[in-house]
Amino acid sequence: KMVSYKLIVMGDERVGIRELTTQLNLRCLAELHDPMPATWEGYYPKKAVIDGVVCTIEVSILQDQQLKDYTAFRDPYLRDGEGFVLVYSVTSRSSFAQIEGFHRQIQVAKDSSSTIPIMLVGHNTEQETEREVATREGRSLAWKLGCEFEEVSSKNDINVAEAFFNVVRSLRRQRMQ
C-alpha cells in the first residue's frame, strides 16, 4: 500500500494558492509521467517521488473566506490535516498579517502537544519590485511560530515542490518515531 500524506494549504485567496498547487501538480506529473488529468477544485491526491520513495500527497485548499464563513466545517477539516502550508504573498503585507491567525486556528483545531509540521511560504518572489515583505520578516515569523520557511515562485518554478516535500519529510520523520 502506498503511503499517503494529508496536507492543507491555507492563505488569502489573492496570494496565488491555485498557481502554487498547479505547479506542484505539474512537477509531480512530469516526474511520474502520470497521464491523470489535474483537478483543481479544493482537493486532489497526487503521486510524488520524494527521496526515491513514491507516495501520495493529498492536497486540500482552505482560503481565508472559507476559514471565516464555515467555522463548523473548518475545525474538523483542520483536525484531519497532517501537515500544513501557510501561504502569503511577498507583495502583500495584509496577506502576511493573516498568517498568525491561520496558525492559531491550526493549533486550536489540532489541540495537540505534539509538533505539527507547518511550512510558511512566501509566494510570488518573481515580483521583486512590488515586494512588501522582506525575506528576513518571513524567516523571523517562521521561527516565532516554530515553522519551516521557504520563499517560492510558482511562475518560475522555484522551490515550490521543495516546500511541499519538506512537509512530507517532516511527517515521515514523525511517523518513524
C-alpha positions in Angstrom: 0.0 0.0 0.0 1.3 3.4 -1.0 1.9 5.8 1.9 -0.3 8.9 1.9 0.2 12.3 3.5 -2.7 14.8 4.0 -1.5 18.4 3.6 -3.7 21.5 3.9 -2.8 24.8 2.2 -4.1 27.9 3.8 -3.9 31.6 2.8 -5.7 34.7 1.5 -7.4 34.0 -1.9 -5.2 36.6 -3.6 -1.8 35.0 -2.8 -1.8 32.5 -5.7 -2.6 29.2 -4.0 -4.1 27.8 -7.1 -0.9 28.6 -9.1 1.2 27.1 -6.3 -0.8 23.8 -6.3 -0.9 23.7 -10.1 2.9 24.0 -10.2 3.3 21.2 -7.6 0.9 19.1 -9.7 2.8 19.7 -12.9 6.1 18.8 -11.2 4.6 15.5 -10.0 3.1 14.7 -13.4 6.4 15.4 -15.1 8.4 13.2 -12.7 6.0 10.2 -12.8 4.8 10.6 -16.4 1.3 10.5 -14.9 -1.5 10.7 -17.5 -4.0 11.6 -14.8 -5.7 15.0 -15.6 -5.3 17.6 -12.9 -8.4 18.6 -10.9 -8.1 22.0 -9.4 -11.1 22.4 -7.1 -10.3 22.1 -3.4 -8.8 18.7 -3.1 -6.7 16.3 -5.1 -4.3 13.4 -4.4 -1.0 13.4 -6.3 1.6 10.8 -6.6 5.1 12.1 -6.0 8.6 10.7 -5.7 10.3 12.1 -2.6 13.9 11.0 -1.8 13.3 8.0 -4.1 10.1 6.8 -2.4 6.8 7.0 -4.2 3.9 8.4 -2.1 0.6 10.1 -2.4 0.2 13.7 -1.3 -3.4 14.6 -0.6 -3.6 18.4 -1.0 -6.6 20.4 0.3 -7.0 24.1 0.0 -8.6 26.3 2.6 -8.7 30.0 1.7 -9.5 32.9 4.0 -13.1 33.4 3.1 -13.9 29.7 3.8 -12.0 29.9 7.0 -14.2 32.9 8.2 -17.5 31.7 6.8 -17.6 28.0 7.7 -16.1 27.6 11.2 -18.2 24.5 12.0 -16.7 22.9 8.9 -13.2 24.3 9.5 -12.1 22.7 12.7 -12.8 19.1 11.8 -11.2 19.8 8.4 -8.1 21.1 10.1 -8.0 18.2 12.6 -7.9 15.9 9.6 -4.8 17.6 8.1 -1.4 16.1 9.0 0.8 18.9 7.7 0.2 22.5 6.7 1.4 25.0 4.2 0.6 28.6 5.2 1.0 30.9 2.2 1.3 34.7 1.9 2.4 36.8 -1.0 5.7 38.7 -0.6 3.9 41.5 -2.4 1.1 41.8 0.2 1.7 42.9 3.7 -2.0 42.2 4.5 -1.7 38.5 3.5 1.4 38.2 5.7 -0.5 39.7 8.6 -3.1 36.9 8.4 -0.6 34.1 8.9 -0.6 34.1 12.7 -4.4 33.8 12.7 -4.2 30.8 10.4 -1.5 29.3 12.7 -3.7 29.8 15.7 -6.7 28.1 14.0 -4.5 25.0 13.4 -3.3 24.9 17.0 -6.8 25.2 18.3 -8.3 22.6 15.9 -5.4 20.1 16.4 -5.3 20.7 20.2 -2.1 18.7 20.3 1.0 18.8 22.3 3.0 17.1 19.5 4.7 19.1 16.8 2.6 19.8 13.8 4.7 20.1 10.6 4.0 23.5 9.2 5.7 25.3 6.3 5.5 29.1 6.0 5.6 30.0 2.3 6.4 33.5 0.9 5.0 33.3 -2.7 5.4 35.5 -5.8 9.2 36.1 -5.4 9.4 36.9 -9.1 7.7 40.2 -8.4 10.7 41.6 -6.6 9.9 45.3 -7.4 6.5 45.0 -5.7 7.8 43.2 -2.6 6.3 44.4 0.7 7.5 41.6 3.0 11.3 41.1 3.3 12.7 37.6 3.4 14.0 38.2 7.0 10.5 39.0 8.1 9.2 35.7 6.8 12.1 33.8 8.4 11.5 35.6 11.7 7.8 34.8 11.8 8.5 31.2 10.9 11.0 31.0 13.8 8.5 32.6 16.2 5.7 30.1 15.1 8.1 27.1 15.0 7.5 26.6 11.3 9.9 25.8 8.4 10.2 28.6 5.9 10.6 28.8 2.1 10.2 31.6 -0.4 8.8 30.4 -3.8 7.8 31.4 -7.2 5.2 29.2 -9.0 5.7 31.3 -12.1 9.4 30.4 -12.3 9.0 27.0 -10.6 11.4 28.0 -7.8 11.2 25.9 -4.5 7.5 25.0 -5.0 7.8 21.2 -4.8 10.6 21.5 -2.2 8.2 23.4 0.2 5.6 20.7 0.0 8.2 17.9 0.0 9.8 19.2 3.2 6.5 19.0 5.0 6.2 15.3 3.8 9.8 14.7 5.1 8.8 16.1 8.5 5.8 13.8 8.6 7.9 10.8 7.6 10.3 11.6 10.5 7.4 11.8 12.9 5.9 8.5 11.8 9.2 6.8 12.3 9.5 7.9 15.9 
